[in-house]
Amino acid sequence: MTRNQELILLFLTISCLNQTPNIITGSAILSPVVFEGSEATNMTAHFGSTAILSCKIRNNVDDNPVSWIRLRDWHILSTGPNTFTQDERFAVRHTVGDNDWTLAIKFVNQRDQGVYVCQVSTSTGSVSHYYNLGIIVPRAYILGADEYYAMAGGDISLVCIIEDTLEPPQYVYWYHNDKIINYDTKRTRVSFDLGENSKKTSSRLVIASVEKSDSGNYTCSTTHAEPSTISVYVSQGDKTLHLHDTGSSISNSLFLKVFSSLLILHCVQQC
């Protein structure tokens, strides 16, 4: 091998070595920025709790900026550790040297429901990971149909179930025609069950010796829960029962008279 050939070979070797840092350092060309998990993540949070959206990024060796975007209005909530919203419920949690950029939303409500984007800006463009956040809203529902019928002098018994609460509610309120019911009366009783086994809270309202004035709408509600309403109708049961008995007596008397007449007519024909 001549001296010139040796110099050419040495030049090619050095040129190849100059290209190897892309492989060794894991640059964006051969080892692009990627997110842990699937392309989209479904998240749920209870009403009033803190939603935690964890965005874990691998191969971000160039320390490219990470941003959080709310998709419904394309609002850039944060870039790096800095937030760009007047809503103090939003915060970015990140430790230097860690690959996790977490968006925390405190005291979430139904308006916070939607899609959020964790985005990394690189020299070749941006890459994104989508989070679909759903909010679980507590609800109350009264067992039975939408209407409840009772007879005057009897009792009303209504059971309200409250579910999907982050914690068992401390209070359950009952209303009659939009006025809160006083539990300290002789006719009214309210029981309360936290439902440790079923994870559902129940409340039973009992009103004794009901009157016509007890008719109306009854509503069960608690904090942060959708209320439930039922219509109660109280009828004058004694009068209704009296009319029924009178009608039955008239029908029975008429039947006996007709039967007796037919029996006599049959005996006359046989004779």
Buried (B, 14 or more C-beta within 10 A) or exposed (E): EEEEEEEEEEEEEEEEEEEEEEEEEBBBEEBBBBBEEEEEBEBEBBBBBEBEBBBBBEBBEBEBBBBBBBBEEEEBBBBEEEBEBEEEBBBBEBEEEEBEBBBBBBEBEEEBBBEBBBBBBBEEEEBBBBBBBBBBBBBBBBEEEEEBEBBBEBEBBBBBBBBBBEEBBEEBBBBBEEEEBEEEEEEBBBEBBBBEEEEBBBBBBBBBEBEEEBBBEBBBBBEBBBBBBBEBEBBEBEEEEEEEEEEEEEEEEEEEEEEEEEEEEEEEEEE
